[in-house]
Amino acid sequence: MELVRQIYELTKSYPQSENYGLINQMRRAAISISANISEGAARNTKKEFIQFLHMAQGSLSELDTHLEISLALGYVKEKMIKTPHTLRFTLYASHLTPYTSHFTPYTK
């Protein structure tokens, strides 16, 4: 949930022309990460939970790209955002680690 709050706060300073573009995409990706983890945790099997973790991982990759685009367009400065590696570490270091040990970590 903290990631969602941070993304909403970050995108407040974006140009109004991005309301239905990058801002919307970033906010939806951030929400999707939390929602998929939550929905997966409510499922009956570990296999289903892992499937939702994979979807959360995909949304995190999407958000990673949006942050890179934001940097390239000058909407944010690098010091204003957590690096993608930090976001990924936060996910892996949390309670998800036991369920995601078979994932291939993202590297650039």
C-alpha beads as a LAMMPS data file, in Angstrom:
LAMMPS data file: protein, C-alpha beads

108 atoms
107 bonds

1 atom types
1 bond types

-500.0 500.0 xlo xhi
-500.0 500.0 ylo yhi
-500.0 500.0 zlo zhi

Masses

1 110.0

Atoms # bond

1 1 1 0.000 0.000 0.000
2 1 1 2.921 2.337 0.641
3 1 1 3.992 1.991 -2.988
4 1 1 0.523 3.107 -4.134
5 1 1 0.687 6.153 -1.862
6 1 1 4.159 7.047 -3.138
7 1 1 3.132 6.762 -6.784
8 1 1 0.031 8.902 -6.240
9 1 1 2.145 11.511 -4.481
10 1 1 4.845 11.411 -7.163
11 1 1 2.425 11.795 -10.059
12 1 1 0.683 14.843 -8.547
13 1 1 3.457 16.982 -10.028
14 1 1 3.166 15.546 -13.561
15 1 1 1.769 17.745 -16.331
16 1 1 -2.005 17.735 -16.640
17 1 1 -1.603 16.438 -20.195
18 1 1 -0.510 13.091 -18.665
19 1 1 -3.731 12.604 -16.638
20 1 1 -5.060 9.958 -19.021
21 1 1 -1.662 8.689 -20.095
22 1 1 1.335 8.059 -17.915
23 1 1 -0.289 9.102 -14.623
24 1 1 -3.190 6.720 -15.134
25 1 1 -0.911 3.869 -16.218
26 1 1 1.445 4.294 -13.267
27 1 1 -1.326 4.473 -10.716
28 1 1 -3.076 1.443 -12.154
29 1 1 0.159 -0.597 -12.175
30 1 1 0.884 0.301 -8.537
31 1 1 -2.645 -0.638 -7.486
32 1 1 -2.410 -3.875 -9.468
33 1 1 0.692 -4.967 -7.557
34 1 1 -1.051 -4.734 -4.182
35 1 1 -4.342 -6.107 -5.492
36 1 1 -2.754 -9.186 -7.073
37 1 1 -0.800 -10.010 -3.922
38 1 1 -3.946 -9.621 -1.839
39 1 1 -6.117 -11.660 -4.191
40 1 1 -3.491 -14.378 -4.453
41 1 1 -3.179 -14.628 -0.685
42 1 1 -6.931 -15.243 -0.497
43 1 1 -6.767 -18.191 -2.899
44 1 1 -6.950 -21.784 -1.736
45 1 1 -3.690 -23.175 -3.073
46 1 1 -0.044 -22.213 -3.134
47 1 1 -0.075 -22.661 -6.919
48 1 1 -2.833 -20.051 -7.312
49 1 1 -1.032 -17.690 -4.944
50 1 1 2.172 -17.997 -6.965
51 1 1 0.228 -17.292 -10.172
52 1 1 -0.942 -13.983 -8.679
53 1 1 2.578 -13.190 -7.494
54 1 1 3.712 -13.594 -11.099
55 1 1 1.061 -11.081 -12.151
56 1 1 2.249 -8.682 -9.427
57 1 1 5.790 -9.111 -10.711
58 1 1 4.589 -8.198 -14.215
59 1 1 2.887 -5.057 -12.909
60 1 1 6.080 -4.132 -11.073
61 1 1 7.993 -4.445 -14.348
62 1 1 5.391 -2.226 -16.001
63 1 1 5.798 0.387 -13.264
64 1 1 9.571 0.119 -13.645
65 1 1 9.191 1.091 -17.318
66 1 1 6.861 3.973 -16.463
67 1 1 9.416 5.331 -13.994
68 1 1 12.148 5.104 -16.644
69 1 1 9.907 6.994 -19.093
70 1 1 9.192 9.605 -16.418
71 1 1 12.929 10.106 -15.940
72 1 1 13.518 10.348 -19.693
73 1 1 10.746 12.948 -20.086
74 1 1 12.075 15.000 -17.173
75 1 1 8.965 14.598 -15.015
76 1 1 11.041 13.303 -12.106
77 1 1 14.637 13.319 -10.997
78 1 1 16.337 10.053 -10.152
79 1 1 16.641 10.995 -6.482
80 1 1 12.842 11.405 -6.327
81 1 1 12.117 7.751 -6.981
82 1 1 13.201 4.449 -5.591
83 1 1 15.239 2.543 -8.100
84 1 1 13.542 -0.457 -9.715
85 1 1 16.036 -2.711 -7.940
86 1 1 14.977 -1.243 -4.597
87 1 1 11.313 -1.871 -5.417
88 1 1 12.067 -5.457 -6.379
89 1 1 14.187 -6.025 -3.290
90 1 1 11.350 -4.724 -1.143
91 1 1 8.994 -7.291 -2.658
92 1 1 11.437 -10.194 -2.413
93 1 1 12.573 -9.333 1.105
94 1 1 9.017 -9.199 2.375
95 1 1 6.793 -12.138 3.238
96 1 1 6.807 -13.146 -0.459
97 1 1 10.327 -14.589 -0.411
98 1 1 9.302 -18.143 0.569
99 1 1 6.844 -18.258 -2.321
100 1 1 9.049 -16.641 -4.946
101 1 1 12.324 -18.462 -4.436
102 1 1 12.003 -20.047 -7.878
103 1 1 11.584 -16.667 -9.661
104 1 1 14.415 -15.400 -11.791
105 1 1 15.372 -12.024 -10.316
106 1 1 15.147 -9.035 -12.633
107 1 1 18.480 -7.513 -13.583
108 1 1 19.470 -4.842 -16.051

Bonds

1 1 1 2
2 1 2 3
3 1 3 4
4 1 4 5
5 1 5 6
6 1 6 7
7 1 7 8
8 1 8 9
9 1 9 10
10 1 10 11
11 1 11 12
12 1 12 13
13 1 13 14
14 1 14 15
15 1 15 16
16 1 16 17
17 1 17 18
18 1 18 19
19 1 19 20
20 1 20 21
21 1 21 22
22 1 22 23
23 1 23 24
24 1 24 25
25 1 25 26
26 1 26 27
27 1 27 28
28 1 28 29
29 1 29 30
30 1 30 31
31 1 31 32
32 1 32 33
33 1 33 34
34 1 34 35
35 1 35 36
36 1 36 37
37 1 37 38
38 1 38 39
39 1 39 40
40 1 40 41
41 1 41 42
42 1 42 43
43 1 43 44
44 1 44 45
45 1 45 46
46 1 46 47
47 1 47 48
48 1 48 49
49 1 49 50
50 1 50 51
51 1 51 52
52 1 52 53
53 1 53 54
54 1 54 55
55 1 55 56
56 1 56 57
57 1 57 58
58 1 58 59
59 1 59 60
60 1 60 61
61 1 61 62
62 1 62 63
63 1 63 64
64 1 64 65
65 1 65 66
66 1 66 67
67 1 67 68
68 1 68 69
69 1 69 70
70 1 70 71
71 1 71 72
72 1 72 73
73 1 73 74
74 1 74 75
75 1 75 76
76 1 76 77
77 1 77 78
78 1 78 79
79 1 79 80
80 1 80 81
81 1 81 82
82 1 82 83
83 1 83 84
84 1 84 85
85 1 85 86
86 1 86 87
87 1 87 88
88 1 88 89
89 1 89 90
90 1 90 91
91 1 91 92
92 1 92 93
93 1 93 94
94 1 94 95
95 1 95 96
96 1 96 97
97 1 97 98
98 1 98 99
99 1 99 100
100 1 100 101
101 1 101 102
102 1 102 103
103 1 103 104
104 1 104 105
105 1 105 106
106 1 106 107
107 1 107 108
